[in-house]
Amino acid sequence: MSRRTGRRVLLAGVALAALVAGAACSDGPAPRPAPSATGPSAATPSAGATGAPPAGAPARNPFGAHWDWSRHDQFVPYLEKLSGSATYHELSWCDIEKTQGSPDFSAVDRIAERSRQLGITLHLKIRTGVCWATGGTAKFTRGQANKTESAMPRDLAAYQSFVRALVQRYAPYGVREYAIENEVNAQQYWAGSPEDYRRLVTAAAEAIRSADPQAKVVDSGMSSVAYGMGVADRLLRAGQPDQAVAAYQAYFQRRIGTRGRLIPAVADPAALRAALDNTQNSRNLAYLAVTEKLLDDRVVDVRQLHFYEHFSGVPALLDYLRAETPTGVPVQAWEVGQFWKDGADDAAARGDEMVKVVGQLVAGGVHEVLWLPLAYNPDNRAGAEVRYGLLDPDGTQRQAGAMMAALAAAARDATVEPVNAKGLTGVAFRRGAESTLVVWSTTGGTVSLPATAGVTGGPVGADPAARTGALPIGPSPVLLRAKAAPADVLAPIR
């Protein structure tokens, strides 16, 4: 496995570029080849028929979600609050083309149309699966949909034809981003080698760009665990062993022991090195390396992040992304959530943590943050809510859902900048003369914001109220609104 030594700058320093411009990925690689003359293998809707947004139109809201499409109708009232955001749908060649030569896109058509109706931009994640197109027999079957791992196609030209047909079909719906596979660092998702994955992405990228020159290629999205291992490994290689151990402990504080020896307790650098050297974690680092080579070579246009850990792990993760992502390549978090097996049933604490995670990611320059799941499925195999939803299973909004909706309302069509001053951290959104800040204390104590004319504030998810006295800001996030720059809003704090 190659060890990367380069260091790059990913995110802006104090003030980020406008959210709209950032989401458009305008600073990507050189122009793409002209579209192929080969049409899709099934009828494709016309742009006029779908009323799709203008080509390349960016998401106007960084806060979105991923949901179970079988429960779409239950979720519509809430999803309307996330308009202008993005989501993704995962599909497989083997599912769409169960019989060679007879693809059925109808299920994806419905999802693309429903997303468009909601004003939510759809991204597609293209997997192969295991079937006639790949040969072999699946070793892993997951979930109610009986998903399997993916294997390398027998015929890359046939695979490219499928990808071209897919892209040509969904470009009129406004689909512009296509991820290749999912979490290939995990054996239950990818049966090939890192070199196989590189060849597959290279072939897919060629097909995508020939079908739609405006389309963007996205990597598979390494798992949240793989990113944590990458964070620790980078700090070890940089000669910072104590910081590496601290970052590992913060990142994995809820995971220790949940996967046996794969995520062990670590107390010193020697134990950390041993953990990184086990078979699965070596695989994690190998697939991070090949993904980053694809980014370096601009085979891939967008880096996909997955994160399910405690909010205290975010700063080290952002440092990793700054160092290991080429300049100008956007980062999008297609999967963000709370993995907390047997976690506390405390709606306020869950919502606070959600705000801290997504707020830090957006403040750190991540262009899209999609919460997963929107609502958990009570019939899942785990028999419990391992990943926390913004909604109850029937679509009823939880406190965390109200808080996410408030963030979406503040961020829509706004510019974004980080807040890190006066003992507070968080994110600020600016739209015209108005600023909305979401901040919390960094010390665990309380910071007092004196009553100031024109400044309203209160808990995230509630309407901010005018203050007649000082506003205490503690560990729970607070939303502030005023017709002033963020620094001016916080200036009265002494």
N, C-alpha and C positions, 0 to 999 in steps of 0.2 A: 504494500500500500504506500502510495506516495504521500509525503508530508509536505503540506503547503507552507511556504515561507513568506510569500508576498503579503503586503499589508495595503489596504485600500481605504478610500474614503467613500462612504455610502450616503450618509444623511447630512443635511445642512446643519450649520452650527446653531445660531440663536433663533433665527426666524426661518421657517420652512417656506418653500414656494407655495403658491396658491394650490389648494386641494384640487381644484378642477384641472389645472395644468399638470399637476403631478400625476393624477390618475390617468391622464391621456398618454403617459409614457412617451412624451414628445422627444426625449433625448435618447431614444433607443438606437439600435444599429442602423446601418445604411439601408436605402430603399430596397424593397424586395423585387424578385423577378416578376415578369408579367404573368397574369393568370393563365392557367392551362385552358385550352380549348375543349378539353374533355368534360362533358356534362356529368351530373350526378346520375346514379343508377336508378333513381326513382324520382317522381314528380317533385319539383322544388317550388315552394311558394315564392311569388314575386315580391319585391320590396314594396311596391305600391299596395299589394293586397294586405300586407301585414302592418303597414304604417310604422315601420321600424324607425328608430332614431337615426339621425345623420351618421354616416360612416365614421367610426372612431369616436363617437360621442362618449365622454367620460362619465363615470359614476359621480354623482354630485354629493354623495353622502358616504363617508367611509364606514359607517356602522351598519352591518347587515347580519344575516343569519342563514343557516342551512336547515332545511326542514324535510319532514317526511311528506312526500307529495301525495300519498294516499289519504292524508288528513288535511289536504289543502284547504277545503272549504271551512274547516274549523278555525284555521289560522288567518284567513283573509282579513278580518277586522284589525288584527295586530299588524300584519304585514303591510297594510296601507300606511302605517306610521313609519315604515322603513323605506318608503319610496325614494328613489334616487340612489339606492345602495346596489350591491351586487349579491349574487348567490352562485352556486355551482350545482351541476348535476353530473353524477358519475354514470357512465355507460360502458358496455363492453361489446366488442365486435362479435363475440360468440353469442351474446344475447340477441343482438339486433339481426344477425344473419345466421340463425340457427341451421338453416339449410343453405348450402352454398348456392349463391346466385339469386337468393330470394330475401333481401333485407326488408325488415319491417321497422320503419322509423316512427310509427304512429304514437307510441308512448312518449318519445322525446318531443315530437311535434306538439303534443298537448302541454308539456312542461314549458316549452319555448313560448307558446302562445299565452299561457297563464302568467309567466314572468313578465312578458311585454305588457299585459293588461295591468299588472301591478306597478309598472314603472320601475321594475327591478331588472338590472342587467344580468343576463345569464352567461356564465362561463361553463365550458364543458370539459370534463375529465375523461380522456379516451383510454380505455384498457382493452387488452386483447381477450383475457380469460383463457380457458383451456377447452379446445374443441377441435373440429376438423381443420380449422385454420392453423392450429399450432401442433396438433398431434399430442400424444401422451394422455395421461390420466391425472385428473386433479387430485392433489394430496390434502388440500384444505378446503372445507366448505363452511361458510359462515352465514349466520343470520337467517331470517325468514325468507330472504330472496335467494338463498343458496349460492351466494357469491363464492368464487374460487380465486386462487392465485392466477396470475397471468404468466404466459410462457411466450417465448420468442416465436414469431410467425414462421411458418415453413417457407413462405414466399413473400419477401419484402415488397415486391412490385404489387402483389395483390393487396397487401396491407396498405400501401400508399394509395391505391385506387379507392379503397374504403375510406381512408382519411380524407382524400380530396372530395369524394361524394358527400361526406358528412359536413365538411367546411362549406362547400357550395350550397348545401341545403340550408344551413343555419345562419349564414352571413346575412340574408334578408331579414332575419329576426333580430339583428343587431348583435349577434354573438361574435366576439372578436378575440377571445382568449381561449386557448386549448392547452390543457395540461396533459402530459403524457405519462400515464400510469399513476399509481398511488403508493406512497411510502414503500418504495422498492427496497429499502433497507430491511424490510420484514419478509421472511420466507413465505408467510401466508398471503403475501401480495405479489411477490415476484419470484419466479422459479429460475430465472436466468442468472448470468454473471454481471458484474459491473460493465464489462466490455460489451456484452449483449445489450445492456440498457443504453449504453452510449450509441451503439449502432441503430437501435430502435428510435431513439430521440432524433438522431441525425436524419433518418429516413422520414420520420413523421414531420419534422420541421420543413424539409424540402417540399413535401406534399401540401402542408398547410399554407406555406407562402406562395406556392404556385396556384393554389385555389383562391386565395384572398390576400393580396399584397398588404392589406391593412391589419391582418391578423397578427396576434402575438403568441409565441410559444412559451409555455410555462413548464417548469420542472415538475416532478411527481409530488413534491412536498415531502421532505423527510419527516419522520415521526417526531413528536415532541421529545421523546426519550433520546433519539439520535442527536437532536440539537443540543440537549443537555450534555451529552458525552462530548460533542464537539466543543462546547464552551470550556469544559474542564481540560480537554486535550490541548486546546490552543494556549491556555494559561500555563500548562506544564511546559509546553515547547518554548514559551516566551521566558522561561526561567523564573516563573512566579508560582512555586509549588503551594505556598500557604494560601494564596488567593485562589488557586485552582481548587483546593479542598473546600474552602469557604463557599465558592460558587457552586460546587457540586452539592454541598449540604443544603444550601438555600434552595437550589433548583429542585432537588429531589426529596424535599422534606416530607412529602406525602406519599412518596413512591417506595421508600426503603422497605425492602422485604416483600413488596407486592408481587414481584416476579422472581422470587427465589434469589439465586445468586447473580442474576443479571443486573440488579440494582441493589448492591449490598451497602451496608453501613460503611462509611469511610471516615477514618479519624486522622490519617496522615498521608503524605504523598506516596509512600510505598503501597499502601492499601489502594489508593486511587489508581496508580499505575497498573496494579493487578486487576482491578475492576475493568479498566479500559482494554486490557489484553484478552479478556474472555472472548469466545468465538462470536457471540452476537454483537458485542460492542466493537470488536474489530471490523465486523461487517458494517455496522453503523458508520464508522469513520471512513471506511472504503467508499461507501455510497455518497457520503458527504463530499469526499474528494472528487469523485467523477462528476457529481452535480456541479461543483464549483468550476471544474474544467470546462464543462459545457457552457457555463455562464461566462467564463473568461473568453472562450472562443466565439461568443455571441451566437452559438447554436440555439441557446435559450434566451428569451428576452426578459422574462419576469421570474423572480425568485419567489417560491411559495413557502410560507412558514406555517407550521402547526405548533400550537402551544396549549398545554392543558395544566400547567403547574401553578404554584403559588406566585403571587404578584412580586415577591421579593426576588424571584429569579429573572425578572424582566431586564434590569439594568445590564447584567452581565451578558444576557442574550443580545441586547442591542449593540453592545461593544463588539461581540463576535460578528454580527451582521455588518457593522461598519468596516471591520478589518477584512472580511472574507467575501465581500461582494464587490464586483467591479463598479467603478464610478458610472453613474447614469442608469444603472439597472434598478428598477423599482422592486420593492418587496411588498408582497401582499399576503396577509394572514388568512388563508381560506378556512382554517380550522382553529378556533380559539374556544376554550371552555375550561371547566373545572373538573379535573379528575380527582375525585375525593371519595374513595371507597369507605362506606359507613360514615360519611361526613355529617357534621352537625346540622340539625334541622332548624337553622336560624336564618330566617328570610332576610333580615337586615344585614347580618354579617356576609351572607352569600352575595347580596346585591352590592355591598361596599367593595368586596373583593373583585367582583366583575368590573366595576367602574375603574378600580385601580389598574387592573390588567389592561383593559382596552384603552384607557386614557394614556397610560405610559407608552403603549405601542404606537398610537396615533401621534402622540407628541414626539416620539422618536423617529418619525418619518415613514412608518408603515402605512401604505396608501389605502388598503382595504382591510377591515377586521370583521370577519364573519363568525358569529357565535354558533357553536354546535354543541348540543342540539337546541333548536328553538323550543321544543318540548320533548321530553323523553317518552319512549314507548313503554308503558307498564307491562307489556307482554314480552319484553326482551329476555334473553337467556340468562342474564345476570340476576334477574328477579329483583333488582333494586335500581335506584337512580345513581349510577356511578358517575355520570356526567350530568351536570346540573342544567336544567332548562330554564328559559326565561318565562315560559308559560307552563301551566298545569297541562296534563295530557289532553284535557278536553278543550284547550285553547284559552282558558281563563288566565288573564294577565297576573303575574306575580310581581312582587316588589322589584325584583331584578329586571323584569320586563318594562316596568314603568321607568326605571332608571335608564335603560338602554334607549327607550323611545325619547327621553329627554335629551340624551346625548345626540341622537340622530337629528332632532329638531334644531339643536344648537349648531351642529356641524354642517347642515345642508347649505350648499353654495357659499361656504365660509372658507377663509384661509386659516391655517393652523400654526400655532407656535407653542413650544414647551414653556412651562412655568417652573422655575426653580429659584425662589427668592423668598426672603422674609420668613424662613423656616417652613415654607410650603413647597409642595411639588404638585404637578398636575399638567393640565393642558388648557389652552385658551383658543377660542374660535372668534374670528373677527369678520363681521359682515357689515359693510358700510361703516358707519360711525359707532356701531354697537359691538361690544365685546361680551362674550360669555365665558367665564372661567369655571373650571371644575378642579378644585384644589383640596388638599388635605395636609395635615401636619406630618412632617418627616421625623419628628422626635418622639412621637407618642404623647406629647403634651398638647397644650392648647395655645393657639395664636389668636390674639384678639384683634379683629378689624373694627376700628372705631366707626360709629354711625357717620355716614357720609351722604350728602344730598345726591340723589339720583342713582345710588347703588342699592340694588335689591339682592336678597340672598336667602338661602335656605337649603334643606336637604335636596339631593338630586332626585328628580322624579316628582317633586311637588312644585307648585308655582312659587317662584321666589317672591318674598314679601318685602315691602319697604321696612327699614329698620328704624326703631326709635331709640335703640341703644346699641352697644357694641355687639358684634357677631362673633361668637367663639368658633374657631375652626380647629377641630381635633382630628383624630385618626379617621373618622368617617368623612367621606367626600362631601363638599358643600358646593353648590352652584351659585355663582355671583353674576349679576348682569348690570351693565351700565353703558352709557354713551361716552366711553373713554377708552384709551388704550389700556391693555392689561397692566402695564407697569404703573399707570396712574391710579388704577383701581386699588392696587395694593400699597401705594405710596404712604397712606396714613398709618400703616402698621409700624410701630417703633420697636 
